Amino acid sequence: MSERPNKPEPVVLPPIPAKRYFTIGEVSDLCGVKPHVLRYWEQEFTQLKPVKRRGNRRYYQHHEVLLIRRIRELLYEQGFTISGARNRLDGRGNEAMAPEVELAPPAPAVDIEMVRAELQGILALLRQGTGVA
């Protein structure tokens, strides 16, 4: 019996070219997802709304390609269900399950009076250099 690895290695996807619209075939190649999966995800994720033109052809914009990559990551790499991924994208995800995010260190406390004194000193130096009283 073969064991399934806990976390599959992330797939390296090609860079997204600087274009305004992408066909479903191009998005399929850029995101590593088959076209029928993209059509299914359109039904499941309300945020995904490609422009439909003549002959019902789908044209995806750059932000939608990024969204598809995010959906793919949630489903295939992080193991979310469709419902869980939908909630995460809507911002309703369970915070206990959220991946750890490295937060920036808090800004140091600023002594306003010290800053004011330094600025007044700089202003005095500038006034001396220009001869303004």
CYANA upper distance limits for C-alpha pairs under 8 A (distance plus 0.5 A):
  7 LYS  CA     77 GLU  CA      7.14
  7 LYS  CA     78 GLN  CA      7.68
  8 PRO  CA     77 GLU  CA      6.47
  9 GLU  CA     77 GLU  CA      7.81
 10 PRO  CA     73 GLU  CA      8.50
 10 PRO  CA     77 GLU  CA      6.85
 13 LEU  CA     30 LEU  CA      6.87
 13 LEU  CA     31 CYS  CA      6.88
 13 LEU  CA     32 GLY  CA      7.61
 14 PRO  CA     30 LEU  CA      6.35
 14 PRO  CA     31 CYS  CA      8.42
 15 PRO  CA     30 LEU  CA      7.89
 16 ILE  CA     30 LEU  CA      7.25
 16 ILE  CA     62 HIS  CA      8.39
 19 LYS  CA     62 HIS  CA      7.95
 20 ARG  CA     61 GLN  CA      6.39
 20 ARG  CA     62 HIS  CA      7.12
 21 TYR  CA     59 TYR  CA      6.09
 21 TYR  CA     60 TYR  CA      5.89
 21 TYR  CA     61 GLN  CA      5.39
 21 TYR  CA     62 HIS  CA      7.53
 22 PHE  CA     26 GLU  CA      6.38
 22 PHE  CA     27 VAL  CA      6.77
 22 PHE  CA     59 TYR  CA      5.81
 22 PHE  CA     60 TYR  CA      5.49
 22 PHE  CA     61 GLN  CA      6.83
 22 PHE  CA     62 HIS  CA      8.30
 23 THR  CA     27 VAL  CA      6.77
 23 THR  CA     57 ARG  CA      8.33
 23 THR  CA     58 ARG  CA      6.69
 23 THR  CA     59 TYR  CA      5.46
 23 THR  CA     60 TYR  CA      6.87
 24 ILE  CA     28 SER  CA      6.47
 24 ILE  CA     35 PRO  CA      6.68
 24 ILE  CA     38 LEU  CA      8.28
 24 ILE  CA     58 ARG  CA      6.66
 24 ILE  CA     59 TYR  CA      7.16
 24 ILE  CA     60 TYR  CA      7.69
 25 GLY  CA     29 ASP  CA      6.88
 25 GLY  CA     35 PRO  CA      7.05
 26 GLU  CA     30 LEU  CA      6.61
 27 VAL  CA     31 CYS  CA      6.39
 27 VAL  CA     33 VAL  CA      8.46
 27 VAL  CA     60 TYR  CA      7.99
 27 VAL  CA     65 VAL  CA      7.03
 28 SER  CA     32 GLY  CA      6.18
 28 SER  CA     33 VAL  CA      5.47
 28 SER  CA     34 LYS  CA      5.91
 28 SER  CA     35 PRO  CA      6.19
 28 SER  CA     38 LEU  CA      8.07
 29 ASP  CA     33 VAL  CA      7.49
 29 ASP  CA     34 LYS  CA      8.48
 30 LEU  CA     65 VAL  CA      8.42
 31 CYS  CA     65 VAL  CA      7.90
 31 CYS  CA     68 ILE  CA      7.46
 31 CYS  CA     69 ARG  CA      6.19
 31 CYS  CA     72 ARG  CA      8.14
 33 VAL  CA     37 VAL  CA      6.98
 33 VAL  CA     38 LEU  CA      7.47
 33 VAL  CA     72 ARG  CA      8.31
 34 LYS  CA     38 LEU  CA      7.13
 35 PRO  CA     39 ARG  CA      6.88
 36 HIS  CA     40 TYR  CA      6.75
 37 VAL  CA     41 TRP  CA      6.62
 38 LEU  CA     42 GLU  CA      6.85
 39 ARG  CA     43 GLN  CA      7.53
 40 TYR  CA     44 GLU  CA      7.14
 41 TRP  CA     45 PHE  CA      6.26
 41 TRP  CA     48 LEU  CA      8.07
 42 GLU  CA     46 THR  CA      7.23
 42 GLU  CA     48 LEU  CA      5.93
 42 GLU  CA     49 LYS  CA      7.06
 44 GLU  CA     82 ILE  CA      7.97
 44 GLU  CA     86 ARG  CA      8.33
 45 PHE  CA     86 ARG  CA      6.87
 48 LEU  CA     64 GLU  CA      6.88
 48 LEU  CA     67 LEU  CA      8.02
 48 LEU  CA     68 ILE  CA      8.41
 49 LYS  CA     60 TYR  CA      8.42
 49 LYS  CA     64 GLU  CA      8.28
 50 PRO  CA     58 ARG  CA      6.29
 50 PRO  CA     59 TYR  CA      5.97
 50 PRO  CA     60 TYR  CA      5.28
 50 PRO  CA     61 GLN  CA      7.60
 50 PRO  CA     64 GLU  CA      7.92
 51 VAL  CA     58 ARG  CA      6.20
 51 VAL  CA     59 TYR  CA      5.62
 51 VAL  CA     60 TYR  CA      6.92
 52 LYS  CA     56 ASN  CA      5.81
 52 LYS  CA     57 ARG  CA      5.80
 52 LYS  CA     58 ARG  CA      5.13
 52 LYS  CA     59 TYR  CA      6.73
 53 ARG  CA     57 ARG  CA      5.76
 53 ARG  CA     58 ARG  CA      7.07
 53 ARG  CA     59 TYR  CA      8.06
 60 TYR  CA     64 GLU  CA      6.47
 60 TYR  CA     65 VAL  CA      7.23
 61 GLN  CA     65 VAL  CA      7.01
 62 HIS  CA     66 LEU  CA      6.96
 63 HIS  CA     67 LEU  CA      6.70
 64 GLU  CA     68 ILE  CA      6.60
 65 VAL  CA     69 ARG  CA      6.77
 66 LEU  CA     70 ARG  CA      6.77
 67 LEU  CA     71 ILE  CA      6.67
 68 ILE  CA     72 ARG  CA      6.52
 69 ARG  CA     73 GLU  CA      6.64
 70 ARG  CA     74 LEU  CA      6.72
 71 ILE  CA     75 LEU  CA      6.63
 71 ILE  CA     85 ALA  CA      7.25
 72 ARG  CA     76 TYR  CA      6.14
 72 ARG  CA     77 GLU  CA      7.89
 73 GLU  CA     77 GLU  CA      5.48
 73 GLU  CA     78 GLN  CA      6.79
 74 LEU  CA     78 GLN  CA      5.43
 74 LEU  CA     79 GLY  CA      6.79
 74 LEU  CA     80 PHE  CA      6.05
 74 LEU  CA     85 ALA  CA      6.44
 75 LEU  CA     79 GLY  CA      5.58
 75 LEU  CA     80 PHE  CA      5.30
 75 LEU  CA     81 THR  CA      6.70
 75 LEU  CA     82 ILE  CA      7.45
 75 LEU  CA     85 ALA  CA      7.22
 76 TYR  CA     80 PHE  CA      8.02
 80 PHE  CA     84 GLY  CA      5.98
 80 PHE  CA     85 ALA  CA      6.13
 81 THR  CA     85 ALA  CA      6.51
 82 ILE  CA     86 ARG  CA      6.56
 83 SER  CA     87 ASN  CA      6.71
 84 GLY  CA     88 ARG  CA      6.63
 84 GLY  CA     93 GLY  CA      7.62
 85 ALA  CA     89 LEU  CA      6.63
 86 ARG  CA     90 ASP  CA      6.67
 87 ASN  CA     91 GLY  CA      6.68
 87 ASN  CA     92 ARG  CA      5.45
 87 ASN  CA     93 GLY  CA      5.72
 88 ARG  CA     92 ARG  CA      6.07
 88 ARG  CA     93 GLY  CA      4.68
 88 ARG  CA     94 ASN  CA      8.20
 89 LEU  CA     93 GLY  CA      8.12
 93 GLY  CA     97 MET  CA      8.23
 93 GLY  CA     98 ALA  CA      7.96
 94 ASN  CA     98 ALA  CA      7.12
110 VAL  CA    115 VAL  CA      8.37
111 ASP  CA    115 VAL  CA      6.91
112 ILE  CA    116 ARG  CA      6.55
113 GLU  CA    117 ALA  CA      6.64
114 MET  CA    118 GLU  CA      6.74
115 VAL  CA    119 LEU  CA      6.66
116 ARG  CA    120 GLN  CA      6.66
117 ALA  CA    121 GLY  CA      6.73
118 GLU  CA    122 ILE  CA      6.77
119 LEU  CA    123 LEU  CA      6.58
120 GLN  CA    124 ALA  CA      6.63
121 GLY  CA    125 LEU  CA      6.82
122 ILE  CA    126 LEU  CA      6.70
123 LEU  CA    127 ARG  CA      6.65
124 ALA  CA    128 GLN  CA      6.75
125 LEU  CA    129 GLY  CA      6.84
126 LEU  CA    130 THR  CA      6.91
127 ARG  CA    131 GLY  CA      6.31
127 ARG  CA    132 VAL  CA      5.53
127 ARG  CA    133 ALA  CA      6.82
128 GLN  CA    132 VAL  CA      7.14
128 GLN  CA    133 ALA  CA      8.11
